[in-house]
Amino acid sequence: MKSSSTKKSLIVGGLVGTSGFLIAKAIGLVYSIPFSTILGSDAYMSYYGTAYRIYSYILNVFTAGFPFAIATLVAKYSTLENWKTVLQVRKLSLIFMACVGFLGMIIMMLLSGLLAMLMTETADGAHVMTLVLCILAVAIFLVPILSSYRGFIQGRKEMEEYAFSQAFEQIFRVGFLLSAACLLVYGFHMDRVWALYGAVLSTSVAALAGIIQISKFSRKQEKMLSVMAKKQQVKTVPIRPLFKELVILALPYMGSAILGYSDDIYNSVLLPIGLRYSSYTPEQIDTVMSAANYVGTKLTAIPMILAPGFTAAIIPHLSSSLLEKKYKRIRKDIRECMNIVLFMGLFLSFAIMIYAGPIFHTLFYTSDLPLSTDIIRWISLEGLMGTITPVVASIMMALSLQKSLLRRLAIGTVIKGVLIVPLTIWMGFPGTVLATMVSYGYILTFNTMELSEKFGVSLKSTAQVFIKTMISLCCMGLCAWLLSNLGLANPASSKLVCLGTMLVSGVVSTIVFLIAALVLQLPQQLFHFRLKMPR
């Protein structure tokens, strides 16, 4: 009943897992074009983006550790061919995640009024934000159930289904979101705020549809495992010690999520405080919050999809290798994962930076394009660090280095919490990014040093990948600059013309990047292939 080695390989698994997230994020980016027009307000876009950051944080606090723990246990007992225990993990995790999700939903509803008052200045704004958070709270009950199914699928290394589930959920969410928003605003001629409420409701509707879809695939897996379970000779692990093992595995991941995703709280609560005491006007603050928490989150999510994609792939591999004490394979998997994520993360973040203006002009609503463009260029740096750091953190967790990781995450969280408000007051939004870079830089540096010391992971190849990628990006940037001087991707032109010329410029610049990378033997090194030159 085993899949092929190609299907189970880290690189293929990581790319397949990432493809699901990429499709989901691409859909999320495309729907923003009509949706931002329907909302037609920097304030509503700010409410939407900020509410989702609060939702994401609370969801991560209550559930982030458990899908990875589920995947780890499923991978472990699959390696040991203890199929009855694998089935026990599936049943136990589903019940537990439903209970955890219900608790998270209640807590978010209770906190919604207080959080709304902290994030908005007006009574009307607080009322709208409270309703938005309460509607989103329902998703905190449903999404953990969906995550338990995905953790099981991930542990079985079924990355195709894992990717499909991500894409299916997003397609369903966007379809419901746009249909509801258009019907309410243009069909029933209701206030645009109802489009906002319909949009946040779409998360719960899509999660429910995702549960139905993935449960069907899961039942097929269960039938196969049941057949093998009847033939197994090893003893089944009882529920109580299995539950204890699940919690012990999950708690460090959960602690990592509470600390690692603190940016969502900081950028939702502390960032507005810093902006109020800076040189920005109230209108500019709405623009900054909209650009950072709505548009910026969507754009930086493009490179950041590499983190969950490759994390989902590498955790089962590292768990199995650590159990079998195959340290050479551990070093190989870590190098491959870090190098590919660095290469692709640098390219995607740089593309966002150089095309920030045309992207914002053609895809999103803003009342101040120069300011919004500047915010996106700065936040692209956060996107890069937010891509690499979680991957390294997940590797540390999978290799049982939880204590040192959590200590560094705690210190990094304190660093940003202390720096964000004064640096934002002093420098404006770039100060927020600087606080993030200092925090991530500390965490990343010391974690990679420990991986090198404890497991002998050499960063020499990673340094080579970084240098070669930067050279390739310089060629790409030069090409984009020359094309912009010829009038391509000019935000001063009409949206349609700008979009068309931006696509042309982007394709040409990407080709230049790939040619430079191929000349430097970079893709060949990362993806293990050779180019045969024609004779």
N, C-alpha and C positions, 0 to 999 in steps of 0.2 A: 504493500500500500504506500510505498515511498515514492515521492516525486523525483524527477531527474535531478542530477547535480547542477545542471544549468539553472533550473528553477530555484534551487536552494542557495545558489551562490550569493555572496554578500553584495557584489556590485549590481547584479541583475535585480536582486531583491530590493536594494536601495533605490535603484532607478525606477522600478515598477511602483514601489511605494510612493516615491516622490511624484511620479506621473499622476497618481490619483489626486494628491494634494494640488499639483500644478493645474490640473483640469478644473478642480474645485475653485481655486483662487482666480484662475482666468475667467471663469464664469462670474465669480464675484466682482471682478473688475469690470467686465463688460456690462453687467446689469446696472452698475453705478452711473452709467451715462444717462439712461432714461430716468433712473430713480432720483438722481440729484436734481434733474429738471422738474420732476413732479413735486419734490419737496420745495425747491426754489427758495431756500433760506439757509444762510450760514448758521443761524441759531439751531434750526431743526437738524441740520447735518451734524452739528456739534453735539446735540442731545443724543442722536443715534450712535455716533462713534464713541462718545464717552460712556454711554450706558453699556455698550458691548464690552468695553474694557473692564468695567465693574463686573459684568456677568462672567467674562472670561476668567477673571481672578478668583471669584467665588467658586466657579466650576472647578478650577485647578486646585483650589484649597481642599475641596471635598473629594475630588476624584482622581487627580493627576497621578498619584502613585499606584492606584489599583490596576488600571489597564496594563501597565508595565509589569506589575507583580503577577498578574494573571498570565501574561505572556511568558514570564520567566518560569512559573510553575508548570505551565503546559509544555514548554520546551524541555524542562528538566525531566518530567515524568514520561514524556514521549521518548526522550533519549534512553531512559531506563526501561522502556517498553512496559510501563505500568499503566495500561489503558483504563482500567477501572478508576484509578486515581485521577487520570486526566478528565474523565467524565464527572467525577466528584467535584473537581475544580470548576468545571463549567457550571454546574448546578449551584454550587455554593456562591460563586462570584456573582451570578445573576441576581440571587436573592439579596445578597449583601449590598450590591450597588444600587438596587432599587430603594433599600432603606436609607442609604447614605444620601442618595439624590433627593429623597423626600425631606430629609433633615435640612439639606442645603436650600431647598425651595422655601421652607418655612422661615429660615433665618434671613434669606434675602428679602422676603416680603416684609419682615419686621424691621429691617434696616433701611428699606427703600426711602422712607420719608426723611430720615436723618441724612443719608447720603445725598439726596436731592437738594437739601438746603445747603450743604457744603459745596456743591458743584455749581449752583446757580445763584444769581443775585436777586431775582424777582420772584414774587409769590406765584405768578403764572408759570414761570419757568420751572419752579419747584414742583408745582402740581403736575405738569406734563412729564417731568423726569420721574416722579414717583410712580405714575401710571405705567410708564415705559419699563421701569425696573420690575414692577409687579408682574407685568405680562411676560417679561423675560424669565422671571423666576420659575415659571412652569417648565421651561426647557431644562432647568437644572435638575428636575426630577427625571425627565425622559432621556437626556443625553447620556447620563451615567449608565443607564441600561444598555443603550447602544454601544457605549464604550466597553462594556463587559463582553459583548459579542465580539467586538473588534480585537480585544485582548486575547480571546480564545483563538481567533483566526490568525492573529499575529504569531502566537506561540506555536501554531501548527505550520508556520512559514508559508501560509497561503496568501502571498502578497498580491496576487492578481485580484482576489476577492476583496482584500483590504483596500486596494486602490479603487476598485469599482464602487465599493460602499461609500467612500469619500465623495466620489464624483456624483453618484446617484443622489445622495443627500443634498448636495449643493444645487443640482439641477432642479430637484423638487422644490427646494426652498426659494430659489429665484423665480421659478414659474409661479408659485403661490404669491410671492411678494409683489411682483409686477402686476399680476392679475388683480389682486386685492387693491393695490394702490390706485391703479387706473380706474377700476370700477367705483371706488369710493369717491375719488376726486372728479373724474370726468363723467362717470355714469350717474352717480347720485348727487354730484355737485356739493359734496361735503367739504368742510375745511381741510386744508392740507395736513393738519396735525393727525387726521385719521389715517392718512397714508403712512405716517410714522408708526402709529399703533399697529396697523396691519403688517408693516414690515417686520417688527419685532416678534409678532405672533408667528410669522413664517418659520422661525427657528424651531418652535415646538412641533408644528405641523410636519416639517421635514424630518425631524428626529423620529416621530412616530412612523412615518413612511419608511425611514431607514431601518428601524427595528423590524418591521414586517419583512423587508427584503432580505436582510442579513440572517434573520432567524430561519428562513427557508434553506439557505446554504448551510447554516450551522446544523440543521437537522440531518442533512446528508452526511456531514462529517460524523455526527453522533451515531448514525447507523453503521458506518464503517468501523468506528471505534468499538461499538458494541459487539460486533463480530469478532474482532481481535481480542476483546476483553474476556470472552468466553474461553479462550485458549491460553490465557496468561497463567503463569505459575507463581509469580511473585505476589506477595501479600499487599492488599489494598491499604492505603494510609487512612486511618479513621478521620471523621469530620473534624473533631476538636483539634488535634495537632495540625491538621491541614489548614484550618482557619487561623490558627496561631502563626503558622508559617506564612500565610498570605499577608497577615497584618504586619508581621515583622519585616517582610520584604517591602510592603507598601509604604510604611511610615517614613523611611528615609527619602523615598521618591516624593512623598507628600510634603515633607519638610523642604526638600529641594524646590518643589513647585511654589510653596508659600513664599520662600525667599527669592527664588529665581524669577518669578512673575510679578514681583513687587512693582515693576514699572507701570503696570496697569493702574495700580492705586496711586502711585506718585504722579503719573501724568493726568489722572482724573481729578485728584484732590489738591496736591501740592503745586502742580504747574499753574493752575488758575490763580493761586495765591501769589506766586512769584510774578506772574504777568500783571496783576492788578497794581503792584508797586513798581513796575518797570515803566518805560517811556511809552508803552503802547496805549492807544485810545481804546475805549470800550468796543468800538466797531472792529478795530484791529485784533483785539483779544478774541472776539467771535471767529474771525478769519483764521487766527493762529490755531485755536482749538479745533476748528473744523478741519484744517489742513493736517494737523498733527494726529488727531484722534480718529478721524474718519478716512480721509484720503491717504494720509501717511501710513496708517495701519494697513490699508489695503495694498498699497504699493510695496511696502517693506515685507508684507506677507509673502511676496513672490520669492525672494531669496530665502526667506525663513522657512519655506516649505521643505527645504533640504533637511532641516533639523528633524522634524517628526518622521520624514520619509526614511532617512538613513538610520535614525534611532530605532524605528520599528524593525528595520532589517538587521541591525547589528546586535541588538540585545539577545535574541535567541541564539545567535552564533557565539557570542561571548559567554553566555550562560553554559552552553554545551561544552565549549572549549575549556572553560575554567573547571567544570565538573570532571572532564577527562584529562585535565592537567596538560593540555596542549598549548604551551606558552608561545611557541614559535608561531603557531597559527593566530594566537591572540595579537601578537605584535604586527603580523601581516594585515589582519583585519582592521586594526586601529589605524595603521598608516594609510591603507587604501581609503578608508572612510574619511579621515581628516583631509587627505589630499584632494579627493574629489569634491568634498563640500567646500573647501577653500577655493578651488578653481572656479566652480560654478557660482559660489556666493560672491566672489569678487566681480565676475562678469555681470551678474544680474544687478548688483548694487551700483556698479559704475554706469550701467545703462540707464538706471533710474535717475542717477545724478545728472548725466549729460542731457537727458531728454525730459527733465522735470517740467520745464516751461511748456513745451508742446503737449505733453501728456495732460497737464492740468487744464490747458486751454481747450483741448478737444474733448476731454472725457468728463470733466467735473465742473460744478458751479462754484464760482468765487466772485466776490465783489472787489478783490484786490489781487490781481494776477502776479505782480512782481513779488509781493510779500509771500503769497502762497508758494510760488516757485522756490523762493529762498528757503522756506521751511522744509519743503520736500528734499532739497539738496542736502540740507543738514541731516535730516532724519534718515537718509540713505546710509549714513555711517552707522547709525544705530541698527539698521537692518543687517548690515554685515556682521557686526559683533553679536547681534541677537541670533544669527544663524550658526556661528561657530561655537559660541559658549555653551548652548544647551547640548550640542553633540558631545563635547568633551565632558560635560557634567553627567550625561547619561552613560558614557563609557566608564566614568569613575564609579557610578552606582552599580553597574553590571559587574564590575571587578571587585566589589566589596570594599571600596574606599569611601564609604559613606561619611564617616566621622570628619575626616579632613575636608571633604567637599562641603558638608553642611556648615562647618566652621567658616570656610572662606565665603560661602554664599551669604552667611549672616554678616560678616564684616563688609562684604561688597554692598549689601543692602543698606547697612548703616552709612557707608560712605556716600551713596547717592542720596539717601534721606537727609543727610546733613548738608550736602552741597547744592541740591537742586534749587531751593528757594533763593539763597544769596547769589548764586551764579546767574540765575534767571533775572533777578532784579538788576544785577550789574551788566550782563551781556545780552539780555533778551533771550529768545529761544535757543540760540547757540549755546548759552550757558547750561541749558537743560541737557543738550547733547554731550557737552563736555563732562558733566557729572556722570552721565551714563558710561561714557568711554573710560573714565577713570575707574569706575566700579567694575565694568566688564574686563578691563585690562588687568586689574589685580587678580580677579578670579581665574581668568584664562592662563595667565603667566604661571601662577603657582600650581594649578592643576596639571598643566602639561609637564612641568618640572617633576611632579610626583610620579606621573605615568612613566617618565623617562627613568627615574630612579628605581621604582618598584618592579617594573616589567621590562626594562631595557628598551623602551620605545624610542628609536632614534628620530629626531626631528630634522635631520639633514635633508632628507628627500622633500619634506614639507617646505623647508626654506627654499629649495630649488624650485619647487612648484610656485611658490609666492613670487620669486624673482622673474621667472619666465612668464607668469600670468601678467605681472605688472608691465613687462615689456610689450606684451601683446595688447594690453589695454591702452598703452601709450599710442600704439599704431591706430587702434580703434578711435581714440579721442581725437587724434590729428585728422583722421578721415572725416569724423562728424563735424569738426570745426571748419574744414574746407567746404563741406557740403552746405553748412549753415551760411557761409559767406556767399554761396551761390543762390541763396534764398530758400533752401529746403528746410522744413521743420521750423518755419518762422511763426511765432505766436501772434505776430501783428496781422497775419493773413486771416481769411475766413476759416472757420472750424473745419470745414470739409477739405479745403485746400491744404491746411496745416496737417490734418490727419493723413492725407495721401502722401504728402512729401515727407512726413515723419516716418511713415512705413518704408518708403524708398530709402531714406537716409539710414534707417535702422538696419535694413537688410544688407545694404552695401557695407556699412560699418561692421556688422557682425561677420560678414564674409572676410573682411580685412583682418578682423580679430582671429578668426579660425585659421586663415592662411598663415598668419604670424605664429600661432600656436603650433600648427603642424610643422612648420619649418623648425621650430624649437623642440620638436619631438614630444610635446606636452600631452596631447590626447593619446598618443601611442603608449606613453608611459602609464597614464592613468587607467585606460580602458583595455590595455593589453591587446593591441592589434598592430599590424604592420601594413604600411602602404606599399603596394607593388607599383613601381614606376613602369610606364609603358616602354617597351624596347624600340 
